[in-house]
Structures are given as C-alpha cells and as structure tokens.
C-alpha cells in the first residue's frame, strides 16, 4: 500500500510503501544535505529516524540547528560521556549538572580522589573511540517494573524514584553497547553522528561542549562565568542537603503530603538571600545611590525589586523605583533590526543621555519631572509626576540593560550596585537529565501571559524565540558585571505551575507550528506530580506569575 508523504523541507510530495522508515525517506529526499539529519517532526511530533510510517504524514527533518535537534545531540553525547566514564572508572558516576560557559558542567560521584586533567583527557579519547565505532543507540520498551529493576541493579536510585512516581506502564530504555540508560527525550541514530564535541577540565569537574548551532563544525570558546557558576553550585549543594535535587524525590514529597515544609524552607532561603543583598548594599564603604537590576524574561525581577525595597526600608532607607520603559526614544528614532523591524530591545532604543541627566539631577538634590511613554503613540510625555530624593534614598532601576555599562556611563561606578536575577533551576530530572532554566522561565511566562495579558500559549511560544535571542544579545554577556546574583527559582514551582500550564498548552492546535513545543512541555509535565499553591505566601516570587500576590504590579 502506497502512502503520500509531504516533505516540508523541500515541499515535495511523494508516495512510499507503508512501513517505510524516516531514514529511507531522508536519504531519498535530501541526499545532498550538508548537515547530519538527527530526527524529524512527523505531523508536528518529534520522532527518531527509525520511525516507521503507516499513514499519510507531513514530515520535517531536523539537524542540530533546530532546538529539538540540539537537545537530541546533547542527550546522545551525554550518553557517550557516561559510557566512556563507566568504562574507565567503573565505580564512579557521572552527573550532568547545568549549562554554563557555553557548555554543560559535569561532576563525578564516588570518584575517590580529585579529578585531574589527565582523567578528563582519557575520557575524551574514550569518547572518540566510541564515536568512531559508530555504535547504535538502541531503544527498547520495557515494563516500568522491569526498567526500575534494571536501574536499581546499576545503582541509579534517582531514576528508580523518577520512574516509580511517573506511574507509566511502559518505559523506554536506551542501550549503548550494553549499558542501559534513560532519557526523557529521543536520541540520534548512532554515535557516528556526534563527531564534533569538546571535553575540558572545569573547576572540580568537566565542561562538555557541543557544536555551535550557527556553525555545527565549530565549538564555542569557553567563557569564564565564575559568579554564575558559584550561584549554581551554592543552590546545587543546598538542594542536595535537603534531599531534593531530583524530580523523583520532590514527587515523593508531594505524594506523601510533605511538600509544605519544602515550600516554607525554600521561601525562607530566598528571604535570607534578599536580606543578605540588602546588608551588602548597606555595608558598602562608599554608599551606592543607584541599584540596577537585570535578568532574563520571567525571572521575577519585579517582585525581587519590591522585596528588596522592603529589606532596605528595614535598614532605614527610602527606596524609590524608576522604570526604564519610560525612557524610550520616540518611535521615529527607534533603531531597526536586521529585518527592518523596530528593535525595542536594543539599548539605543533608550534615551541614555536624558536618563543619565535625570539621575545626576536627582543625586544632586534637584527635583525632576519623571517622563511617561505612550506605547500606543510612540511618544514621550509628562503628566506632572515629580521626584526628589535625599541621602537616605536608593534609586532602584529594573530592566534588561541594567548590567550594561553603556546604560549609565555618567554615573560613577562606586555609586552603582548591580544585581543579576534569574531562575537558575537547581532541580534535575535525574543525574543525567537536567531541566533547562529556559524551560522554567518559559513555563512561568506562559502562565503569566495567559493570566494577566490574555495571551494564548501559541502567542507566547511564537514570541519566545525572539525573546531568547534578545537575552543572548543584551543580557547574558553582562552577567558577570553583577555585584550580587539572586536565584529566583523555587524547588517546588514546577509542580505548582503544572496545573496552570497544562490546560493552556493543551489549547495549542496540532496544525500550528507551536504545537511541537507545546507537546514537548506537556510530555515534560508527565514526570511532575502536582503541588497545591495553598502554602505559597503572598510575597512569593511565584505569585508574580500566578495570582494572590500582595504586591501591586501596575
């Protein structure tokens, strides 16, 4: 029986025999492709290349330049790392921790001594041997009870807890040369697809790097991010101390009714960190006048700013807030991006000179009239809103350019205190499956956009690519400029977001391009046990995205 397949990559329609696999179609339709095809979207659902077609389908083949292809590459090269490390150091266990410095930080458990450069070099060489052997990644469907026993025998209790609390009848177990593994996502066909990678000694562990998406033949240079690495490690150590570093442990707490204490402890930790930042500002020999707060989308910057203001009031100060949104240049002066569209995220979209002059006037004791900006008309206006401060007043400014030195060139460095806020997810699925911080923030934004702005998940997902490109260009390069970093992620929040985000994501239609991403996020939530928001205090950062906050955000 012949089936018509529509290949989205080239617009072709061709009939194939029922039961044809995706690899055969790719070889037939895209024989001259320069990049390795890693997988495909079939009717907007991701599939591996050995998937067999039994009905008419629309197929879009992907490589590493697609976010889904990149995730497949990361999982697969991680498996190669795990296999190589197991062969060389049988008693040790690799942990894939978090993204940092254009790569993925990995550590060992039960290594028995300090990891040396020669150890990392030996693992790197072993990985190359595995890749050059072009070994297949084999996936087998097992009864979950059987899969649990397999991972228990290999000492992977975090996977055991995850699968027990996921409560699915069957589980996909991957094998690489006999070594079993579990990933919550697909892999590439074989190790031969993973030619480009790097592995370097990094702090007490290793940094695993994959190819650039823009040029898959190259690896990014390592960027030192000491402050960001420090905050990641601090929270990693904290979640390990309380025994909540993996989803399985959190699910057990939710199922057993023990999550209320976790919420209280995590909220108390954030309050303590806020208080510490306020104390650091207070203890500076040269008292700063300007507090600049920056961070990527949905980091909770607004709630952080309000809670920091409270902590500063406790210390006897009178903080005031100025919004950068009111310092945009008029629409006709707004810079354009490469597509000829208004680039509102460009720092030149702000009237830097006017903003700096107003700050200098404030610090000189002068009364200023604050501007307002009409986004509807694209014009600045004034409505008689004046401000004057004294020596006990801090000016708090929140915005994506807060850490960029070009925002406040006329303000002396010793008068500025810079804070970077982001949701740096410390929770992992298990030791080999990290949860991207970007996903954490995206889920926050989907819920908030729906709750407060009336946006559908489709609309939020459609904008998200542009948002993340702007972050990479205007926020992340300046992270290390911060005097303090604050992690706004809460260990329990994914369980809380689940009941809000799932129905919103389920409204994305299968024929929409955003369906693939919505489907991926819905699959992710299958691993997360729901958590009630009853115990979350009204001042919590999470309330900024849900409801019930005691702060006014308008």
URJOTA-V785551 format. One record per residue. N is the residue number from 1. RES is the residue in one small letter. PHI is phi in whole degrees, -180 to 180 (* if undefined). PSI is psi as a letter, one per 20 degrees, with the letter a starting at -180 (* if undefined). OMEGA is omega in radians with two decimals (999 if undefined). Layout:
BEGIN
n	res	phi	psi	omega
N	RES	PHI	PSI	OMEGA
N	RES	PHI	PSI	OMEGA
END
This chain:
BEGIN
n	res	phi	psi	omega
1	x	*	p	-3.12
2	x	-94	q	3.13
3	x	-124	p	3.09
4	x	-84	p	3.10
5	x	-115	p	3.06
6	x	-99	o	3.14
7	x	-97	o	-3.05
8	x	-68	h	-3.08
9	x	-63	h	-3.10
10	x	-126	j	3.12
11	x	78	j	-3.11
12	x	-76	q	2.98
13	x	-123	p	-3.14
14	x	-149	q	3.13
15	x	-92	p	3.11
16	x	-131	q	3.11
17	x	-64	p	3.08
18	x	-56	p	-3.11
19	x	94	j	3.09
20	x	-69	q	-3.13
21	x	-91	q	-3.10
22	x	-60	h	-3.11
23	x	-61	g	3.12
24	x	-63	g	3.14
25	x	-65	g	3.13
26	x	-64	g	3.13
27	x	-62	h	-3.12
28	x	-77	g	-3.00
29	x	-91	h	-3.05
30	x	-128	l	-3.05
31	x	-70	h	-3.05
32	x	-105	j	-3.12
33	x	-62	p	-3.06
34	x	-83	h	-3.11
35	x	-110	q	3.14
36	x	-66	p	3.06
37	x	-80	p	-3.02
38	x	-100	h	-3.09
39	x	-170	a	-3.12
40	x	-156	q	2.97
41	x	-94	p	3.12
42	x	-111	o	-3.01
43	x	50	l	3.07
44	x	70	j	3.04
45	x	-120	p	-3.08
46	x	-68	p	3.11
47	x	-137	q	3.04
48	x	-81	r	-3.00
49	x	-73	i	3.08
50	x	-93	j	3.13
51	x	-65	p	-3.11
52	x	-100	p	-3.10
53	x	-93	p	3.12
54	x	-123	i	3.10
55	x	-140	r	3.05
56	x	-57	p	-3.04
57	x	-142	q	2.88
58	x	-103	p	-3.04
59	x	-126	p	3.02
60	x	-126	o	-3.13
61	x	-81	q	-3.07
62	x	-128	q	3.02
63	x	-124	a	-3.03
64	x	-70	i	3.12
65	x	-74	i	3.06
66	x	-88	p	-3.14
67	x	-54	h	3.12
68	x	-68	h	3.08
69	x	-66	h	3.09
70	x	-62	g	3.13
71	x	-63	h	3.09
72	x	-62	g	-3.14
73	x	-65	g	-3.12
74	x	-63	g	3.12
75	x	-60	g	-3.05
76	x	-68	g	3.14
77	x	-70	h	3.05
78	x	-64	g	3.11
79	x	-64	g	3.10
80	x	-62	g	3.09
81	x	-61	g	-3.14
82	x	-61	g	3.14
83	x	-64	g	-3.13
84	x	-63	g	-3.13
85	x	-66	h	3.13
86	x	-64	h	-3.13
87	x	-68	g	-3.07
88	x	-81	h	-3.09
89	x	-133	m	-2.98
90	x	-57	h	-3.08
91	x	-87	i	-3.09
92	x	-86	q	3.13
93	x	-131	p	3.10
94	x	-76	q	3.01
95	x	-122	p	3.06
96	x	-90	o	-2.94
97	x	-91	f	-3.02
98	x	-160	r	3.10
99	x	-81	p	3.14
100	x	-164	q	3.00
101	x	51	l	3.11
102	x	62	k	3.12
103	x	-160	a	-3.08
104	x	-128	p	-3.09
105	x	-81	p	-3.10
106	x	-129	q	3.10
107	x	-129	r	3.06
108	x	-112	q	2.87
109	x	-106	q	3.09
110	x	59	k	3.14
111	x	-79	h	3.03
112	x	89	i	3.11
113	x	-159	r	3.12
114	x	-72	p	3.10
115	x	-70	p	-3.11
116	x	-109	r	3.12
117	x	-59	h	-3.14
118	x	-64	h	3.08
119	x	-63	g	-3.13
120	x	-65	g	3.11
121	x	-63	h	3.13
122	x	-66	g	3.10
123	x	-65	g	3.12
124	x	-59	g	3.14
125	x	-66	h	3.11
126	x	-66	h	3.08
127	x	-61	g	3.12
128	x	-63	h	3.10
129	x	-62	g	3.14
130	x	-63	g	-3.12
131	x	-67	g	3.14
132	x	-67	h	3.10
133	x	-79	i	3.12
134	x	49	l	-3.12
135	x	-79	p	-3.14
136	x	-76	q	2.92
137	x	-91	o	-3.10
138	x	-102	p	3.12
139	x	-113	p	3.12
140	x	-127	p	3.06
141	x	-85	p	-3.12
142	x	-122	q	2.90
143	x	-56	p	-3.10
144	x	-58	h	3.09
145	x	-61	h	3.10
146	x	-71	g	3.12
147	x	-61	g	3.12
148	x	-60	g	-3.14
149	x	-66	h	3.11
150	x	-60	g	-3.09
151	x	-74	h	3.07
152	x	-65	g	3.12
153	x	-62	h	3.14
154	x	-94	j	3.07
155	x	72	k	-3.10
156	x	-102	m	-3.05
157	x	-67	h	3.11
158	x	-65	h	3.07
159	x	-70	h	3.10
160	x	-59	g	3.14
161	x	-64	g	-3.12
162	x	-62	g	-3.09
163	x	-70	h	3.11
164	x	-66	h	-3.09
165	x	-86	i	3.10
166	x	-73	h	3.02
167	x	60	l	3.00
168	x	-112	q	-3.08
169	x	-69	g	-3.12
170	x	-120	q	-3.13
171	x	-136	p	3.08
172	x	-83	p	3.09
173	x	-111	p	3.09
174	x	-94	q	3.08
175	x	-129	p	2.99
176	x	-127	o	-3.12
177	x	51	l	3.07
178	x	91	i	-3.14
179	x	-87	p	3.14
180	x	-82	q	3.13
181	x	-156	r	3.11
182	x	-130	p	3.08
183	x	-134	q	3.10
184	x	-92	m	3.13
185	x	169	r	-3.04
186	x	-83	r	3.09
187	x	-114	r	3.06
188	x	-77	r	-3.05
189	x	-62	g	-3.06
190	x	-156	r	-3.08
191	x	-67	h	-3.13
192	x	-65	i	3.11
193	x	-80	i	-2.92
194	x	-114	l	-3.02
195	x	-66	h	-3.01
196	x	-105	o	3.07
197	x	-166	r	3.05
198	x	-142	q	3.08
199	x	-140	o	-3.09
200	x	-131	q	3.00
201	x	-62	p	-3.07
202	x	-149	o	-3.03
203	x	50	c	-3.13
204	x	-90	j	-3.08
205	x	-130	b	-3.08
206	x	-134	q	3.05
207	x	-114	o	3.10
208	x	-95	p	-3.11
209	x	-122	q	3.12
210	x	-116	r	-3.09
211	x	-65	q	2.99
212	x	-64	q	3.07
213	x	-70	h	-3.12
214	x	-76	h	3.12
215	x	-147	n	-3.01
216	x	-66	i	3.07
217	x	-92	i	-3.07
218	x	-120	q	3.06
219	x	-111	q	3.07
220	x	-63	q	2.95
221	x	-69	q	3.13
222	x	-70	p	3.09
223	x	-107	p	-3.14
224	x	-72	p	3.14
225	x	-133	m	-3.02
226	x	-61	g	-3.10
227	x	-68	g	3.14
228	x	-65	g	3.11
229	x	-62	h	-3.14
230	x	-62	g	-3.11
231	x	-72	h	3.05
232	x	-60	g	-3.09
233	x	-66	h	3.12
234	x	-60	g	-3.12
235	x	-75	h	3.06
236	x	-60	g	3.14
237	x	-64	h	-3.11
238	x	-67	g	-3.12
239	x	-68	h	3.07
240	x	-70	h	3.13
241	x	-63	g	-3.13
242	x	-88	j	3.06
243	x	74	k	-3.08
244	x	-128	l	-3.10
245	x	-84	i	-3.09
246	x	-128	q	-3.09
247	x	-59	h	-3.13
248	x	-57	g	3.13
249	x	-67	g	3.11
250	x	-65	g	3.11
251	x	-60	g	3.11
252	x	-60	g	3.12
253	x	-64	g	3.13
254	x	-66	g	-3.12
255	x	-66	h	-3.09
256	x	-89	j	3.11
257	x	72	k	-3.09
258	x	-108	j	-2.99
259	x	-81	i	-3.11
260	x	-60	g	3.12
261	x	-66	h	3.13
262	x	-63	g	3.10
263	x	-61	g	-3.12
264	x	-62	g	-3.12
265	x	-66	g	-3.12
266	x	-66	g	3.10
267	x	-65	h	3.12
268	x	-66	h	3.10
269	x	-62	g	3.14
270	x	-64	h	3.12
271	x	-64	h	3.11
272	x	-64	g	3.12
273	x	-65	g	3.08
274	x	-61	g	3.14
275	x	-61	h	3.14
276	x	-65	g	3.11
277	x	-64	g	3.09
278	x	-61	g	3.11
279	x	-64	h	3.12
280	x	-65	h	3.09
281	x	-64	g	-3.11
282	x	-63	h	-3.02
283	x	-86	i	3.13
284	x	-62	p	3.13
285	x	-62	g	3.02
286	x	-95	o	-3.03
287	x	-67	p	3.08
288	x	-71	q	3.10
289	x	-106	h	-3.01
290	x	-118	p	3.09
291	x	-109	o	-3.08
292	x	-107	p	-3.07
293	x	-120	p	3.14
294	x	-136	r	3.12
295	x	165	r	-3.11
296	x	-71	r	-3.10
297	x	-57	q	3.05
298	x	62	k	3.06
299	x	-88	i	-3.08
300	x	84	k	-3.09
301	x	-61	h	-3.08
302	x	-65	g	3.11
303	x	-66	h	3.08
304	x	-57	g	-3.13
305	x	-60	g	-3.12
306	x	-68	h	3.13
307	x	-72	h	3.06
308	x	-65	h	3.11
309	x	-59	h	3.10
310	x	-64	g	3.13
311	x	-63	h	3.10
312	x	-70	h	3.06
313	x	-65	h	3.08
314	x	-58	h	-3.12
315	x	-87	j	3.06
316	x	96	j	-3.12
317	x	-99	r	3.13
318	x	-123	n	-3.11
319	x	-72	q	3.02
320	x	-127	q	-3.08
321	x	-119	p	3.04
322	x	-120	p	-3.13
323	x	-94	p	3.09
324	x	-66	h	-3.13
325	x	-60	h	-3.13
326	x	-90	j	-3.11
327	x	-114	k	3.04
328	x	-66	q	2.99
329	x	-72	r	3.10
330	x	-62	q	-2.97
331	x	-53	g	-3.08
332	x	-68	i	-3.14
333	x	-100	j	-3.11
334	x	-72	p	3.12
335	x	-66	q	3.13
336	x	-107	q	3.09
337	x	-88	a	-3.07
338	x	-66	i	3.12
339	x	-98	j	-3.13
340	x	81	j	3.11
341	x	-93	q	3.08
342	x	-61	p	-3.12
343	x	-103	n	-3.08
344	x	-73	i	-3.13
345	x	-88	i	3.07
346	x	-70	p	-3.12
347	x	-63	h	3.11
348	x	-75	i	3.02
349	x	-76	i	3.10
350	x	-102	q	3.08
351	x	-86	n	-3.02
352	x	-63	g	-3.10
353	x	-62	g	-3.13
354	x	-65	g	3.13
355	x	-61	g	-3.14
356	x	-66	h	3.14
357	x	-65	g	3.11
358	x	-65	h	3.09
359	x	-64	g	3.14
360	x	-62	h	3.11
361	x	-65	g	3.10
362	x	-60	g	-3.09
363	x	-68	i	3.08
364	x	-87	j	3.11
365	x	88	j	-3.12
366	x	-82	q	3.03
367	x	-87	p	3.13
368	x	-121	q	3.02
369	x	-100	o	-3.10
370	x	-72	p	3.12
371	x	-79	r	2.94
372	x	-128	q	-3.12
373	x	-127	p	3.09
374	x	-93	o	3.11
375	x	-70	h	3.13
376	x	-68	g	-3.11
377	x	-94	i	-3.10
378	x	69	k	-3.08
379	x	-134	q	3.01
380	x	-85	q	3.07
381	x	-149	r	3.13
382	x	-126	q	-3.13
383	x	-132	k	3.07
384	x	80	k	3.12
385	x	-95	o	-3.06
386	x	-103	q	3.09
387	x	-143	p	3.03
388	x	-145	p	-3.05
389	x	-126	r	3.05
390	x	-123	a	-3.05
391	x	-68	i	-3.12
392	x	-97	j	-3.07
393	x	-107	p	2.95
394	x	-101	p	3.01
395	x	-99	o	3.14
396	x	-101	p	3.12
397	x	-124	p	-3.13
398	x	-117	p	3.11
399	x	175	r	-3.03
400	x	-66	h	-3.09
401	x	-98	j	-3.03
402	x	-57	h	-3.10
403	x	-93	i	3.14
404	x	-76	o	-3.13
405	x	-57	h	-3.12
406	x	-74	i	3.11
407	x	-74	h	-3.05
408	x	-129	l	-3.07
409	x	-67	h	-3.08
410	x	-93	i	3.13
411	x	-99	p	-3.14
412	x	-57	q	-3.07
413	x	-58	h	-3.09
414	x	-75	i	3.07
415	x	-98	j	-3.09
416	x	-117	q	3.01
417	x	-128	p	-3.01
418	x	-109	p	-3.11
419	x	-128	p	3.07
420	x	-107	p	-3.12
421	x	-118	p	3.04
422	x	-155	q	3.10
423	x	-89	n	-3.08
424	x	-91	n	-2.98
425	x	-62	o	3.11
426	x	-90	i	-3.13
427	x	-78	p	3.07
428	x	-115	q	3.03
429	x	-64	g	2.97
430	x	-161	a	-3.04
431	x	-63	h	-3.07
432	x	-115	i	-3.12
433	x	-128	o	-3.14
434	x	-82	q	3.03
435	x	-106	o	-3.10
436	x	-61	p	3.08
437	x	-62	h	3.12
438	x	-62	h	3.11
439	x	-65	g	3.11
440	x	-58	g	-3.12
441	x	-70	h	3.12
442	x	-62	g	3.14
443	x	-66	h	3.04
444	x	-57	g	-3.06
445	x	-68	h	3.10
446	x	-58	g	-3.13
447	x	-68	g	-3.12
448	x	-64	g	-3.13
449	x	-60	h	-3.14
450	x	-75	g	-3.07
451	x	-68	g	-2.95
452	x	-112	i	-3.07
453	x	-120	i	3.11
454	x	72	j	-3.14
455	x	-84	q	3.02
456	x	-81	r	3.06
457	x	-61	h	3.12
458	x	-58	g	-3.13
459	x	-65	g	3.14
460	x	-66	g	3.13
461	x	-64	h	3.14
462	x	-64	h	-3.10
463	x	-84	i	-2.91
464	x	-62	h	3.12
465	x	-60	g	3.10
466	x	-66	h	3.12
467	x	-61	g	-3.09
468	x	-68	h	3.07
469	x	-64	g	3.10
470	x	-65	h	3.11
471	x	-63	g	-3.13
472	x	-63	h	-3.07
473	x	-89	h	-2.95
474	x	-115	i	-3.07
475	x	-117	g	-3.01
476	x	-60	h	3.14
477	x	-63	i	-3.06
478	x	-110	j	-3.09
479	x	-56	g	-3.05
480	x	-75	i	3.05
481	x	-75	i	-3.02
482	x	-69	q	2.98
483	x	-81	h	3.09
484	x	-140	q	3.02
485	x	-122	q	-3.12
486	x	-129	p	3.10
487	x	-93	o	-3.09
488	x	-90	i	-3.14
489	x	-69	q	3.09
490	x	-116	p	-2.98
491	x	-60	h	-3.04
492	x	-99	i	-2.88
493	x	-68	h	-3.13
494	x	-64	h	3.07
495	x	-66	h	3.11
496	x	-74	g	-3.11
497	x	-65	h	-3.08
498	x	-52	g	-3.05
499	x	-70	h	3.10
500	x	-85	g	-3.00
501	x	-80	h	-3.06
502	x	-56	g	-3.13
503	x	-64	h	3.10
504	x	-70	g	-3.14
505	x	-67	h	-3.13
506	x	-68	i	3.13
507	x	-84	i	3.11
508	x	-77	p	-3.06
509	x	-80	q	-3.11
510	x	-60	h	-3.13
511	x	-88	j	3.10
512	x	-92	q	3.13
513	x	-57	h	-3.09
514	x	-78	i	-3.10
515	x	-61	h	-3.11
516	x	-60	g	3.14
517	x	-71	h	3.09
518	x	-62	g	3.14
519	x	-65	h	3.10
520	x	-62	g	-3.14
521	x	-69	h	3.08
522	x	-65	h	3.08
523	x	-64	g	3.11
524	x	-58	g	-3.10
525	x	-66	i	3.10
526	x	-63	h	-3.14
527	x	-88	i	-2.99
528	x	-107	p	3.05
529	x	-79	p	-3.12
530	x	-67	q	3.12
531	x	-129	p	3.13
532	x	-71	q	3.10
533	x	-95	j	-3.08
534	x	-60	h	-3.06
535	x	-88	i	-3.08
536	x	-79	p	-3.08
537	x	-68	q	-3.09
538	x	-68	i	3.10
539	x	-95	j	-3.11
540	x	-62	q	3.04
541	x	-60	h	-3.12
542	x	-65	h	3.12
543	x	-64	h	3.10
544	x	-62	h	-3.06
545	x	-106	i	-3.12
546	x	-103	d	3.07
547	x	-163	r	3.06
548	x	85	j	3.10
549	x	-77	q	3.07
550	x	-89	i	3.10
551	x	-95	q	3.07
552	x	-96	p	-3.08
553	x	-104	j	-3.07
554	x	-106	*	999
END
